[in-house]
Each structure stands twice: as structure tokens, then as C-alpha cells.
């Protein structure tokens, strides 16, 4: 009987651990595959300090969109504060959309890093994605 | 345990772009007379209330195109293979069309 109980509980165990990990995607609809080479991009950052981390510099790497993203001083200013507690931001074009996201987070951290500045930064990035899609359609 | 209202005081603009609005309970909905407050555990409500606290006009929609399509292009090595869509949140006045919450596994 004890064996049966063990088996029934083991089937319920999650492959990735007991706690769920969440990721927030900011989705811009459109044919992402068509603009794949232009839109595929990610951030890189130079961090100073171990205990008291500070982001010294942020830049974008990837397709044509990075020229516009790197030239935006407001976005850079926002990213310097947003990426302090975040991983890199990725722009990932898929079949029916372009997805902008960062790393997976624990349930308690999902809203912690989603500040007004972070949403403004994602909004600016989505704006550039939309403008490129409109321009090269 | 009656709710205060179906739309929670948020302007219904779902008809503008053809998105189907889904009625989701609010954290205030649980607080009936004489009832104690409790910790909200539904991640959709937590995220929705957080966005509303930031002053955004956010509501949950059901968007099959976003929720059932592919989530990653797999050009980045950190992309996981097994993910599930939890919900889709529409925010009015933003350049992105919606916020899609995914859970690993």
C-alpha cells in the first residue's frame, strides 16, 4: 500500500521542480519570420561590483534594429536601471509575432522587477519593432 | 461571496481590436462583508493587479493566435523546449499588442 502511495505521488512531481517559473513576453503581432534578420537582437551589459552591483554600460547586438535601439538615449537610460535586477532582454521573432522577454522568474519575483520604467522600456522596444515591420513590409 | 461588479471599473475596450475579453475575478471580489483578507495566489490576478496599480488599463483576453503559436525561435540557446501559456493580458495605449505569461513545464 505504501508503495502504491509513493508511485501515485511520484507521477505528480514536476520535472522542473516544485515551484513554477514564469516568463513575461511582450508580444507584437505580425509575421516575425519575414523580418527575422532585422529584428533578432539581445542586450549585452557591463556590470561593476559583486555585492553592490551597478550596470555601467548597456548595448544591443543583432540585426538592423540595433542601430536604432543603440541610438536611443532614453532607452539606454531606462535599461541601465532596469537591467540592474534583470537578465538580458531578447527580441525573438517567431512565426506569428515578435516576442520581447527576459529570463524566467520565481512566482514572487514576477512583479518585483516589472516597474514603470521597465514597461516604458519594453514599450519603446516594441515601438521600434513595429516601425521596422511597417517600414519593410 | 458576491463580487462588486463584472468589469471592476475598467473601461471595456475589447471590441476595438476584436479581442475577446475574459471576465476574471479581482482581488476585491473576494472581500465580502465580514470576511478576512487573504493572500492572492492566482498569478494572473497578481500580475493584473500589479499592472493596474502602475496606472495601466489592463485586462485579460483570450488570444489563441498568441497563446497557441510558437513561443521561441530557438536562435538563443537559453530558450526552453517545454513551456505553457498561462494567460494573455492586453494593455491599452501600448506599442506591444499583449503581455503573454508563460510557465516552464
gemmi code that builds the backbone of each chain (N, CA, C; Angstrom):
import gemmi

chains = {
    "A": [
        ("UNK", (0.837, -1.212, 0.000), (0.000, 0.000, 0.000), (0.868, 1.257, 0.000)),
        ("UNK", (1.931, 1.160, 0.823), (2.842, 2.304, 0.897), (3.524, 2.532, -0.451)),
        ("UNK", (3.832, 1.419, -1.127), (4.466, 1.532, -2.447), (3.538, 2.239, -3.437)),
        ("UNK", (2.248, 1.861, -3.369), (1.280, 2.472, -4.287), (1.198, 3.981, -4.069)),
        ("UNK", (1.200, 4.362, -2.777), (1.141, 5.793, -2.457), (2.346, 6.530, -3.023)),
        ("UNK", (3.507, 5.890, -2.854), (4.732, 6.519, -3.362), (4.668, 6.727, -4.871)),
        ("UNK", (4.150, 5.680, -5.555), (4.067, 5.779, -7.015), (3.108, 6.878, -7.444)),
        ("UNK", (1.978, 6.973, -6.731), (0.987, 7.978, -7.131), (1.515, 9.394, -6.928)),
        ("UNK", (2.325, 9.591, -5.860), (2.876, 10.937, -5.634), (3.998, 11.245, -6.610)),
        ("UNK", (4.778, 10.213, -6.973), (5.909, 10.466, -7.862), (5.452, 10.898, -9.246)),
        ("UNK", (4.269, 10.411, -9.680), (3.785, 10.815, -11.004), (3.359, 12.279, -11.024)),
        ("UNK", (3.031, 12.829, -9.840), (2.592, 14.220, -9.783), (3.768, 15.200, -9.708)),
        ("UNK", (4.954, 14.683, -9.432), (6.103, 15.577, -9.287), (6.423, 16.260, -10.600)),
        ("UNK", (6.788, 17.531, -10.489), (7.075, 18.323, -11.678), (8.504, 18.108, -12.134)),
        ("UNK", (8.722, 18.075, -13.416), (10.064, 17.827, -13.960), (11.034, 18.929, -13.591)),
        ("UNK", (10.515, 20.160, -13.516), (11.395, 21.310, -13.290), (11.406, 21.754, -11.819)),
        ("UNK", (10.923, 20.933, -10.931), (10.925, 21.275, -9.514), (9.538, 21.606, -9.028)),
        ("UNK", (9.430, 21.819, -7.724), (8.112, 22.019, -7.122), (7.536, 23.394, -7.419)),
        ("UNK", (8.399, 24.391, -7.536), (7.898, 25.747, -7.730), (7.850, 26.128, -9.216)),
        ("UNK", (6.791, 26.792, -9.614), (6.716, 27.200, -11.029), (7.605, 28.393, -11.334)),
        ("UNK", (8.114, 28.433, -12.543), (8.924, 29.570, -13.004), (8.208, 30.243, -14.166)),
        ("UNK", (8.101, 31.569, -14.076), (7.313, 32.297, -15.062), (8.190, 33.207, -15.915)),
        ("UNK", (7.716, 33.450, -17.128), (8.390, 34.394, -18.026), (7.333, 35.288, -18.662)),
        ("UNK", (7.619, 36.570, -18.693), (6.668, 37.520, -19.281), (7.135, 37.889, -20.682)),
        ("UNK", (6.271, 37.664, -21.658), (6.568, 38.018, -23.048), (5.742, 39.231, -23.444)),
        ("UNK", (6.395, 40.218, -24.028), (5.680, 41.360, -24.601), (5.569, 41.093, -26.101)),
        ("UNK", (4.349, 40.861, -26.552), (4.123, 40.334, -27.903), (3.701, 41.448, -28.859)),
        ("UNK", (4.417, 41.524, -29.990), (3.998, 42.407, -31.096), (3.577, 41.480, -32.229)),
        ("UNK", (2.312, 41.533, -32.600), (1.803, 40.620, -33.624), (2.312, 41.017, -35.008)),
        ("UNK", (2.476, 40.018, -35.844), (2.954, 40.244, -37.212), (3.824, 39.079, -37.634)),
        ("UNK", (4.153, 39.043, -38.914), (4.981, 37.942, -39.417), (6.441, 38.178, -39.029)),
        ("UNK", (6.835, 37.625, -37.906), (8.185, 37.829, -37.394), (9.245, 37.167, -38.248)),
        ("UNK", (8.900, 36.028, -38.852), (9.873, 35.261, -39.659), (10.332, 36.062, -40.883)),
        ("UNK", (9.430, 36.926, -41.386), (9.746, 37.716, -42.571), (10.857, 38.741, -42.262)),
        ("UNK", (10.882, 39.211, -41.017), (11.858, 40.243, -40.622), (12.903, 39.689, -39.649)),
        ("UNK", (13.104, 38.379, -39.713), (13.956, 37.692, -38.732), (15.362, 38.304, -38.634)),
        ("UNK", (15.977, 38.511, -39.775), (17.367, 39.008, -39.783), (17.462, 40.433, -39.235)),
        ("UNK", (16.403, 41.193, -39.438), (16.425, 42.592, -38.993), (16.103, 42.715, -37.504)),
        ("UNK", (15.211, 41.827, -37.009), (14.667, 42.024, -35.664), (15.350, 41.206, -34.566)),
        ("UNK", (16.040, 40.151, -34.920), (16.671, 39.296, -33.905), (17.754, 40.089, -33.162)),
        ("UNK", (17.583, 40.282, -31.872), (18.553, 41.097, -31.112), (18.516, 40.745, -29.628)),
        ("UNK", (19.555, 41.145, -28.938), (19.623, 40.957, -27.477), (20.513, 42.030, -26.859)),
        ("UNK", (20.357, 42.245, -25.579), (21.206, 43.226, -24.894), (22.476, 42.553, -24.378)),
        ("UNK", (23.479, 43.373, -24.208), (24.704, 42.974, -23.506), (24.979, 44.065, -22.490)),
        ("UNK", (25.539, 43.700, -21.350), (25.803, 44.730, -20.341), (27.138, 44.503, -19.652)),
        ("UNK", (27.710, 45.618, -19.195), (28.952, 45.537, -18.404), (28.598, 45.913, -16.977)),
        ("UNK", (28.816, 44.959, -16.058), (28.411, 45.152, -14.664), (29.636, 45.358, -13.799)),
        ("UNK", (29.515, 46.274, -12.845), (30.618, 46.525, -11.907), (30.152, 46.138, -10.511)),
        ("UNK", (31.048, 45.511, -9.761), (30.731, 45.147, -8.377), (30.138, 43.759, -8.252)),
        ("UNK", (30.298, 43.191, -7.052), (29.768, 41.848, -6.799), (28.580, 41.936, -5.850)),
        ("UNK", (28.798, 42.529, -4.673), (27.706, 42.649, -3.709), (26.792, 43.821, -4.071)),
        ("UNK", (27.421, 44.948, -4.388), (26.626, 46.112, -4.793), (26.792, 46.312, -6.300)),
        ("UNK", (25.931, 45.620, -7.025), (26.059, 45.628, -8.488), (25.569, 46.933, -9.092)),
        ("UNK", (26.276, 47.374, -10.096), (25.775, 48.509, -10.874), (26.083, 48.270, -12.345)),
        ("UNK", (25.127, 48.590, -13.186), (25.312, 48.381, -14.628), (26.002, 49.619, -15.186)),
        ("UNK", (27.198, 49.434, -15.732), (27.973, 50.562, -16.263), (27.587, 50.914, -17.686)),
        ("UNK", (27.361, 49.879, -18.489), (27.056, 50.126, -19.899), (26.099, 49.049, -20.422)),
        ("UNK", (25.226, 49.443, -21.323), (24.278, 48.521, -21.963), (24.325, 48.774, -23.456)),
        ("UNK", (24.381, 47.708, -24.232), (24.295, 47.873, -25.685), (23.554, 46.680, -26.284)),
        ("UNK", (23.124, 46.868, -27.529), (22.351, 45.833, -28.225), (23.214, 45.156, -29.275)),
        ("UNK", (22.974, 43.862, -29.472), (23.650, 43.093, -30.520), (22.600, 42.393, -31.356)),
        ("UNK", (22.780, 42.363, -32.658), (21.821, 41.649, -33.503), (21.640, 42.290, -34.855)),
        ("UNK", (20.412, 42.274, -35.332), (20.098, 42.721, -36.695), (20.032, 44.229, -36.843)),
        ("UNK", (19.338, 44.644, -37.880), (19.283, 46.059, -38.251), (18.669, 46.939, -37.145)),
        ("UNK", (17.805, 46.363, -36.365), (17.093, 47.124, -35.320), (18.051, 47.700, -34.274)),
        ("UNK", (19.215, 47.070, -34.083), (20.135, 47.514, -33.028), (20.673, 48.922, -33.266)),
        ("UNK", (20.747, 49.336, -34.549), (21.215, 50.703, -34.844), (20.285, 51.725, -34.185)),
        ("UNK", (18.986, 51.475, -34.303), (18.010, 52.403, -33.733), (17.969, 52.294, -32.212)),
        ("UNK", (18.062, 51.051, -31.717), (17.994, 50.855, -30.260), (19.206, 51.476, -29.568)),
        ("UNK", (20.384, 51.309, -30.175), (21.599, 51.854, -29.565), (21.647, 53.379, -29.609)),
        ("UNK", (20.950, 53.960, -30.585), (20.952, 55.422, -30.714), (19.938, 56.112, -29.802)),
        ("UNK", (19.066, 55.338, -29.176), (18.032, 55.914, -28.312), (18.600, 56.134, -26.902)),
        ("UNK", (18.827, 57.382, -26.543), (19.449, 57.679, -25.246), (18.475, 57.444, -24.085)),
        ("UNK", (17.191, 57.713, -24.332), (16.181, 57.483, -23.278), (16.094, 55.994, -22.931)),
        ("UNK", (16.094, 55.140, -23.973), (16.035, 53.692, -23.762), (17.267, 53.210, -23.000)),
        ("UNK", (18.423, 53.737, -23.350), (19.665, 53.350, -22.679), (19.622, 53.737, -21.197)),
        ("UNK", (19.110, 54.934, -20.938), (18.988, 55.408, -19.562), (18.046, 54.496, -18.757)),
        ("UNK", (16.943, 54.090, -19.385), (15.992, 53.200, -18.709), (16.609, 51.828, -18.467)),
        ("UNK", (17.314, 51.307, -19.478), (17.889, 49.961, -19.365), (18.976, 49.886, -18.303)),
        ("UNK", (19.684, 50.988, -18.101), (20.731, 50.992, -17.070), (20.139, 50.728, -15.685)),
        ("UNK", (18.922, 51.194, -15.448), (18.290, 50.920, -14.150), (17.492, 49.622, -14.175)),
        ("UNK", (16.851, 49.313, -15.302), (16.010, 48.106, -15.386), (16.861, 46.830, -15.331)),
        ("UNK", (17.997, 46.835, -16.028), (18.805, 45.611, -16.113), (19.656, 45.353, -14.870)),
        ("UNK", (19.516, 46.220, -13.867), (20.253, 46.010, -12.612), (19.796, 44.710, -11.947)),
        ("UNK", (18.509, 44.491, -11.934), (17.984, 43.269, -11.311), (17.469, 42.266, -12.315)),
        ("UNK", (17.794, 42.466, -13.565), (17.257, 41.608, -14.625), (18.387, 40.942, -15.392)),
        ("UNK", (18.016, 39.912, -16.144), (18.942, 39.328, -17.090), (18.837, 40.146, -18.387)),
        ("UNK", (19.462, 39.687, -19.440), (19.384, 40.415, -20.713), (17.972, 40.378, -21.293)),
        ("UNK", (17.690, 41.338, -22.169), (16.402, 41.380, -22.867), (16.621, 40.834, -24.281)),
        ("UNK", (15.718, 39.969, -24.704), (15.819, 39.349, -26.030), (14.657, 39.795, -26.913)),
        ("UNK", (14.949, 40.049, -28.183), (13.893, 40.277, -29.175), (13.907, 39.059, -30.087)),
        ("UNK", (12.816, 38.295, -30.033), (12.774, 36.989, -30.673), (11.622, 36.914, -31.676)),
        ("UNK", (11.892, 37.049, -32.974), (10.793, 36.937, -33.939), (10.400, 35.473, -34.185)),
        ("UNK", (9.119, 35.180, -34.038), (8.595, 33.834, -34.332), (7.593, 33.946, -35.479)),
        ("UNK", (6.918, 32.844, -35.773), (6.071, 32.787, -36.972), (4.989, 33.885, -37.031)),
        ("UNK", (4.266, 34.047, -35.931), (3.118, 34.965, -35.996), (3.282, 36.199, -35.114)),
        ("UNK", (4.462, 36.385, -34.548), (4.655, 37.519, -33.644), (6.139, 37.789, -33.419)),
        ("UNK", (6.408, 38.900, -32.772), (7.766, 39.183, -32.290), (7.661, 39.276, -30.778)),
        ("UNK", (8.463, 38.482, -30.090), (8.364, 38.391, -28.632), (9.573, 39.045, -27.981)),
        ("UNK", (9.292, 39.895, -26.985), (10.354, 40.579, -26.250), (10.290, 40.057, -24.813)),
        ("UNK", (11.375, 39.496, -24.310), (11.324, 38.865, -22.986), (12.676, 38.877, -22.294)),
        ("UNK", (12.645, 38.580, -20.996), (13.894, 38.381, -20.240), (13.896, 36.955, -19.689)),
        ("UNK", (14.564, 36.764, -18.566), (14.711, 35.400, -18.041), (13.448, 34.923, -17.326)),
        ("UNK", (13.441, 33.628, -16.960), (12.370, 33.071, -16.134), (12.546, 33.564, -14.701)),
        ("UNK", (11.418, 33.776, -14.021), (11.477, 34.263, -12.643), (10.594, 33.410, -11.740)),
        ("UNK", (10.955, 33.405, -10.463), (10.115, 32.738, -9.467), (8.807, 33.514, -9.319)),
        ("UNK", (7.810, 32.851, -8.767), (6.488, 33.459, -8.627), (6.551, 34.788, -7.860)),
        ("UNK", (7.401, 34.822, -6.831), (7.492, 36.024, -6.001), (8.202, 37.178, -6.713)),
        ("UNK", (8.988, 36.840, -7.755), (9.762, 37.875, -8.454), (9.091, 38.394, -9.721)),
        ("UNK", (7.959, 37.799, -10.086), (7.325, 38.154, -11.367), (7.001, 39.642, -11.424)),
        ("UNK", (6.421, 40.163, -10.354), (6.016, 41.573, -10.362), (7.085, 42.502, -9.778)),
        ("UNK", (8.058, 41.931, -9.076), (9.054, 42.763, -8.388), (9.852, 43.639, -9.352)),
        ("UNK", (10.261, 43.045, -10.484), (11.091, 43.792, -11.439), (10.272, 44.477, -12.527)),
        ("UNK", (8.955, 44.287, -12.508), (8.110, 44.896, -13.548), (7.676, 46.291, -13.097)),
        ("UNK", (8.630, 47.217, -13.146), (8.359, 48.586, -12.714), (7.821, 49.416, -13.873)),
        ("UNK", (7.495, 50.653, -13.563), (7.007, 51.562, -14.601), (8.094, 51.824, -15.649)),
        ("UNK", (9.352, 51.913, -15.174), (10.474, 52.133, -16.096), (10.640, 50.943, -17.037)),
        ("UNK", (10.485, 49.724, -16.468), (10.637, 48.516, -17.283), (9.568, 48.466, -18.369)),
        ("UNK", (8.336, 48.798, -18.016), (7.253, 48.769, -19.008), (7.474, 49.840, -20.068)),
        ("UNK", (7.996, 50.990, -19.647), (8.295, 52.050, -20.627), (9.392, 51.584, -21.596)),
        ("UNK", (10.405, 50.891, -21.048), (11.488, 50.373, -21.897), (10.947, 49.358, -22.908)),
        ("UNK", (10.110, 48.430, -22.437), (9.522, 47.428, -23.344), (8.632, 48.113, -24.385)),
        ("UNK", (7.954, 49.166, -23.974), (7.081, 49.899, -24.887), (7.899, 50.560, -26.000)),
        ("UNK", (9.050, 51.132, -25.632), (9.924, 51.770, -26.633), (10.464, 50.714, -27.602)),
        ("UNK", (10.910, 49.572, -27.051), (11.446, 48.494, -27.904), (10.366, 48.011, -28.874)),
        ("UNK", (9.145, 47.799, -28.344), (8.020, 47.351, -29.188), (7.721, 48.381, -30.280)),
        ("UNK", (7.887, 49.646, -29.953), (7.677, 50.716, -30.932), (8.658, 50.606, -32.095)),
        ("UNK", (9.939, 50.341, -31.775), (10.945, 50.178, -32.832), (10.665, 48.928, -33.673)),
        ("UNK", (10.222, 47.853, -33.003), (9.880, 46.616, -33.725), (8.750, 46.896, -34.715)),
        ("UNK", (7.738, 47.598, -34.244), (6.589, 47.917, -35.101), (6.998, 48.804, -36.264)),
        ("UNK", (7.859, 49.797, -35.980), (8.257, 50.724, -37.043), (9.047, 50.003, -38.132)),
        ("UNK", (9.913, 49.060, -37.731), (10.684, 48.292, -38.727), (9.761, 47.396, -39.553)),
        ("UNK", (8.796, 46.776, -38.874), (7.859, 45.893, -39.590), (7.019, 46.688, -40.582)),
        ("UNK", (6.668, 47.904, -40.200), (5.853, 48.745, -41.085), (6.693, 49.248, -42.277)),
        ("UNK", (7.941, 49.571, -41.970), (8.823, 50.156, -42.984), (9.206, 49.164, -44.077)),
        ("UNK", (9.492, 47.916, -43.678), (9.993, 46.934, -44.644), (8.935, 45.937, -45.103)),
        ("UNK", (7.675, 46.242, -44.862), (6.594, 45.325, -45.236), (6.463, 45.219, -46.754)),
    ],
    "B": [
        ("UNK", (-20.479, 35.042, -1.217), (-19.281, 35.735, -1.678), (-19.561, 36.406, -3.029)),
        ("UNK", (-20.219, 37.527, -2.945), (-20.597, 38.189, -4.190), (-19.529, 39.198, -4.602)),
        ("UNK", (-19.362, 39.356, -5.889), (-18.381, 40.306, -6.408), (-18.988, 41.692, -6.487)),
        ("UNK", (-18.120, 42.677, -6.652), (-18.608, 44.050, -6.728), (-19.165, 44.356, -8.114)),
        ("UNK", (-18.588, 43.786, -9.125), (-19.053, 44.025, -10.486), (-18.258, 43.196, -11.452)),
        ("UNK", (-18.762, 43.120, -12.657), (-18.098, 42.259, -13.630), (-16.883, 42.931, -14.253)),
        ("UNK", (-16.940, 44.262, -14.450), (-15.834, 44.902, -15.170), (-14.855, 45.608, -14.242)),
        ("UNK", (-15.097, 45.628, -12.954), (-14.176, 46.159, -11.946), (-13.802, 47.607, -12.204)),
        ("UNK", (-14.683, 48.357, -12.811), (-14.424, 49.771, -13.009), (-13.463, 50.090, -14.131)),
        ("UNK", (-13.080, 49.100, -14.916), (-12.145, 49.336, -16.021), (-12.942, 49.444, -17.309)),
        ("UNK", (-12.593, 50.438, -18.120), (-13.319, 50.659, -19.366), (-13.153, 49.461, -20.305)),
        ("UNK", (-14.267, 48.942, -20.823), (-14.207, 47.803, -21.727), (-13.907, 48.287, -23.135)),
        ("UNK", (-12.696, 48.052, -23.596), (-12.318, 48.492, -24.944), (-11.966, 47.297, -25.818)),
        ("UNK", (-12.386, 46.114, -25.390), (-12.009, 44.901, -26.112), (-12.609, 44.840, -27.513)),
        ("UNK", (-13.734, 45.551, -27.720), (-14.388, 45.483, -29.027), (-13.581, 46.197, -30.108)),
        ("UNK", (-12.637, 47.070, -29.694), (-11.920, 47.886, -30.673), (-11.063, 47.062, -31.617)),
        ("UNK", (-10.375, 46.071, -31.099), (-9.492, 45.278, -31.964), (-9.957, 43.830, -32.074)),
        ("UNK", (-11.156, 43.566, -31.699), (-11.707, 42.228, -31.870), (-11.196, 41.211, -30.879)),
        ("UNK", (-10.513, 41.647, -29.825), (-10.027, 40.702, -28.819), (-11.177, 40.308, -27.904)),
        ("UNK", (-11.193, 39.063, -27.516), (-12.269, 38.574, -26.673), (-11.889, 38.764, -25.221)),
        ("UNK", (-12.669, 39.544, -24.513), (-12.357, 39.828, -23.118), (-12.853, 38.686, -22.234)),
        ("UNK", (-12.034, 38.315, -21.276), (-12.401, 37.236, -20.361), (-12.621, 37.833, -18.987)),
        ("UNK", (-13.749, 37.525, -18.383), (-14.016, 38.044, -17.048), (-13.255, 37.234, -16.016)),
        ("UNK", (-12.398, 37.926, -15.317), (-11.590, 37.264, -14.287), (-11.864, 37.940, -12.961)),
        ("UNK", (-11.920, 37.159, -11.905), (-12.225, 37.742, -10.600), (-11.087, 38.648, -10.155)),
        ("UNK", (-11.450, 39.678, -9.443), (-10.495, 40.649, -8.940), (-10.190, 40.322, -7.486)),
        ("UNK", (-9.107, 40.895, -6.959), (-8.796, 40.623, -5.556), (-9.847, 41.235, -4.634)),
        ("UNK", (-10.472, 42.339, -5.089), (-11.514, 42.958, -4.276), (-12.785, 42.122, -4.233)),
        ("UNK", (-12.918, 41.272, -5.244), (-14.127, 40.474, -5.352), (-14.283, 39.523, -4.165)),
        ("UNK", (-13.164, 39.099, -3.612), (-13.205, 38.134, -2.517), (-13.562, 38.770, -1.178)),
        ("UNK", (-13.355, 40.092, -1.089), (-13.505, 40.726, 0.205), (-14.957, 41.089, 0.471)),
        ("UNK", (-15.732, 40.113, 0.853), (-17.115, 40.357, 1.216), (-17.188, 40.927, 2.614)),
        ("UNK", (-18.396, 41.237, 3.061), (-18.548, 41.813, 4.399), (-18.231, 40.760, 5.457)),
        ("UNK", (-17.407, 41.121, 6.408), (-17.072, 40.208, 7.497), (-16.037, 39.170, 7.133)),
        ("UNK", (-15.579, 39.184, 5.901), (-14.573, 38.200, 5.503), (-13.177, 38.759, 5.720)),
        ("UNK", (-12.266, 37.869, 6.060), (-10.891, 38.303, 6.267), (-10.153, 38.361, 4.936)),
        ("UNK", (-9.147, 39.227, 4.865), (-8.328, 39.289, 3.662), (-7.434, 38.063, 3.629)),
        ("UNK", (-7.139, 37.606, 2.435), (-6.194, 36.501, 2.307), (-5.238, 36.785, 1.159)),
        ("UNK", (-4.161, 36.026, 1.171), (-3.115, 36.258, 0.178), (-3.551, 35.719, -1.178)),
        ("UNK", (-3.488, 36.549, -2.199), (-3.882, 36.109, -3.548), (-2.830, 35.150, -4.089)),
        ("UNK", (-3.277, 34.018, -4.612), (-2.327, 33.020, -5.101), (-2.381, 32.840, -6.611)),
        ("UNK", (-3.411, 33.373, -7.250), (-3.529, 33.242, -8.701), (-2.588, 34.233, -9.380)),
        ("UNK", (-1.624, 33.725, -10.106), (-0.580, 34.576, -10.709), (-1.173, 35.559, -11.719)),
        ("UNK", (-2.248, 35.175, -12.379), (-2.889, 36.068, -13.363), (-3.434, 37.311, -12.673)),
        ("UNK", (-4.087, 37.093, -11.526), (-4.678, 38.212, -10.772), (-3.567, 39.077, -10.175)),
        ("UNK", (-2.496, 38.425, -9.698), (-1.374, 39.171, -9.112), (-0.779, 40.114, -10.153)),
        ("UNK", (-0.543, 39.576, -11.357), (0.061, 40.384, -12.435), (-0.892, 41.482, -12.901)),
        ("UNK", (-2.158, 41.120, -13.043), (-3.170, 42.092, -13.498), (-3.299, 43.250, -12.510)),
        ("UNK", (-3.365, 42.923, -11.229), (-3.489, 43.966, -10.210), (-2.221, 44.817, -10.124)),
        ("UNK", (-1.063, 44.193, -10.347), (0.190, 44.951, -10.347), (0.195, 45.981, -11.472)),
        ("UNK", (-0.250, 45.555, -12.657), (-0.297, 46.475, -13.808), (-1.292, 47.602, -13.569)),
        ("UNK", (-2.415, 47.271, -12.955), (-3.422, 48.306, -12.665), (-2.917, 49.279, -11.609)),
        ("UNK", (-2.141, 48.774, -10.669), (-1.557, 49.647, -9.642), (-0.555, 50.627, -10.269)),
        ("UNK", (0.073, 50.213, -11.374), (1.007, 51.097, -12.075), (0.280, 52.136, -12.929)),
        ("UNK", (-1.038, 52.049, -12.945), (-1.842, 53.035, -13.672), (-2.136, 52.653, -15.103)),
        ("UNK", (-2.004, 51.362, -15.420), (-2.251, 50.921, -16.798), (-3.647, 50.324, -16.918)),
        ("UNK", (-4.247, 50.516, -18.083), (-5.568, 49.959, -18.357), (-5.379, 48.543, -18.900)),
        ("UNK", (-5.317, 47.569, -17.987), (-5.010, 46.191, -18.370), (-6.190, 45.275, -18.087)),
        ("UNK", (-6.373, 44.310, -18.960), (-7.405, 43.294, -18.743), (-6.985, 42.010, -19.457)),
        ("UNK", (-7.513, 40.893, -18.960), (-7.140, 39.591, -19.523), (-7.985, 39.299, -20.758)),
        ("UNK", (-7.330, 38.861, -21.820), (-8.045, 38.486, -23.048), (-7.677, 37.039, -23.402)),
        ("UNK", (-8.513, 36.441, -24.235), (-8.145, 35.111, -24.727), (-7.739, 35.277, -26.190)),
        ("UNK", (-6.469, 35.092, -26.470), (-5.944, 35.289, -27.824), (-5.275, 33.994, -28.275)),
        ("UNK", (-6.003, 33.225, -29.077), (-5.489, 31.909, -29.480), (-4.260, 32.021, -30.376)),
        ("UNK", (-4.223, 33.081, -31.169), (-3.098, 33.256, -32.096), (-1.777, 33.378, -31.324)),
        ("UNK", (-1.830, 34.118, -30.205), (-0.625, 34.340, -29.403), (-0.343, 33.139, -28.506)),
        ("UNK", (-1.391, 32.599, -27.890), (-1.202, 31.556, -26.882), (-0.885, 30.182, -27.468)),
        ("UNK", (-1.297, 29.943, -28.724), (-1.079, 28.616, -29.292), (0.037, 28.583, -30.331)),
        ("UNK", (0.565, 29.723, -30.668), (1.672, 29.756, -31.636), (2.983, 29.351, -30.983)),
        ("UNK", (4.075, 29.412, -31.751), (5.380, 29.069, -31.173), (5.870, 30.234, -30.299)),
        ("UNK", (6.556, 29.880, -29.223), (6.974, 30.893, -28.250), (8.411, 31.363, -28.470)),
        ("UNK", (9.226, 30.533, -29.114), (10.641, 30.889, -29.288), (11.104, 30.540, -30.713)),
        ("UNK", (12.094, 31.289, -31.189), (12.673, 30.958, -32.490), (13.833, 29.968, -32.314)),
        ("UNK", (14.313, 29.806, -31.088), (15.425, 28.918, -30.714), (16.765, 29.342, -31.321)),
        ("UNK", (16.890, 30.619, -31.666), (18.207, 31.141, -32.036), (19.025, 31.415, -30.777)),
        ("UNK", (18.349, 31.689, -29.668), (19.035, 31.906, -28.393), (19.096, 30.578, -27.645)),
        ("UNK", (20.262, 30.273, -27.125), (20.466, 28.949, -26.527), (19.684, 28.742, -25.240)),
        ("UNK", (19.307, 29.818, -24.582), (18.624, 29.672, -23.290), (17.139, 29.344, -23.422)),
        ("UNK", (16.629, 29.226, -24.637), (15.187, 29.001, -24.828), (14.780, 27.590, -24.387)),
        ("UNK", (13.785, 27.495, -23.506), (13.347, 26.167, -23.065), (12.438, 25.496, -24.094)),
        ("UNK", (12.364, 24.182, -24.046), (11.554, 23.430, -25.012), (10.109, 23.293, -24.545)),
        ("UNK", (9.920, 23.126, -23.243), (8.569, 22.847, -22.736), (8.074, 24.039, -21.915)),
        ("UNK", (7.158, 24.787, -22.474), (6.524, 25.903, -21.761), (5.018, 25.862, -22.027)),
        ("UNK", (4.276, 26.465, -21.099), (2.817, 26.512, -21.230), (2.368, 27.959, -21.044)),
        ("UNK", (1.425, 28.369, -21.864), (0.889, 29.724, -21.734), (-0.124, 29.768, -20.593)),
        ("UNK", (0.015, 30.763, -19.733), (-0.909, 30.905, -18.594), (-2.045, 31.861, -18.956)),
        ("UNK", (-1.673, 33.026, -19.454), (-2.712, 33.993, -19.822), (-2.159, 35.054, -20.764)),
        ("UNK", (-3.045, 35.839, -21.283), (-2.690, 36.916, -22.192), (-3.330, 38.194, -21.652)),
        ("UNK", (-2.523, 39.212, -21.398), (-3.052, 40.457, -20.825), (-2.907, 41.578, -21.840)),
        ("UNK", (-4.001, 42.248, -22.103), (-3.991, 43.375, -23.048), (-3.836, 44.665, -22.257)),
        ("UNK", (-2.924, 45.521, -22.712), (-2.734, 46.823, -22.069), (-3.014, 47.901, -23.110)),
        ("UNK", (-3.973, 48.746, -22.826), (-4.333, 49.797, -23.780), (-3.280, 50.909, -23.809)),
        ("UNK", (-3.076, 51.458, -24.988), (-2.160, 52.590, -25.152), (-0.706, 52.207, -25.207)),
        ("UNK", (-0.404, 50.959, -25.483), (0.987, 50.499, -25.548), (1.323, 50.040, -26.965)),
        ("UNK", (2.603, 50.055, -27.308), (3.020, 49.611, -28.635), (2.927, 48.099, -28.798)),
        ("UNK", (3.138, 47.338, -27.706), (3.003, 45.875, -27.807), (1.523, 45.500, -27.762)),
        ("UNK", (1.189, 44.413, -28.467), (-0.217, 44.030, -28.587), (-0.746, 43.361, -27.320)),
        ("UNK", (0.073, 42.563, -26.674), (-0.356, 41.958, -25.409), (0.842, 41.447, -24.616)),
        ("UNK", (0.578, 41.129, -23.359), (1.603, 40.525, -22.497), (1.218, 39.067, -22.322)),
        ("UNK", (2.116, 38.162, -22.688), (1.831, 36.731, -22.577), (2.656, 36.153, -21.433)),
        ("UNK", (1.970, 35.570, -20.450), (2.658, 34.972, -19.301), (2.844, 33.478, -19.552)),
        ("UNK", (4.091, 33.022, -19.472), (4.394, 31.611, -19.709), (4.936, 30.975, -18.442)),
        ("UNK", (4.669, 29.695, -18.288), (5.231, 28.947, -17.159), (6.070, 27.807, -17.707)),
        ("UNK", (7.182, 27.542, -17.050), (8.074, 26.486, -17.517), (7.461, 25.116, -17.203)),
        ("UNK", (7.488, 24.224, -18.141), (6.995, 22.866, -17.932), (5.618, 22.633, -18.513)),
    ],
}
model = gemmi.Model(1)
for chain_id, residues in chains.items():
    chain = gemmi.Chain(chain_id)
    for i, (resn, *xyz) in enumerate(residues, 1):
        res = gemmi.Residue()
        res.name, res.seqid = resn, gemmi.SeqId(i, " ")
        for name, pos in zip(("N", "CA", "C"), xyz):
            atom = gemmi.Atom()
            atom.name, atom.element = name, gemmi.Element(name[0])
            atom.pos, atom.b_iso = gemmi.Position(*pos), 0.0
            res.add_atom(atom)
        chain.add_residue(res)
    model.add_chain(chain)
structure = gemmi.Structure()
structure.add_model(model)
structure.setup_entities()
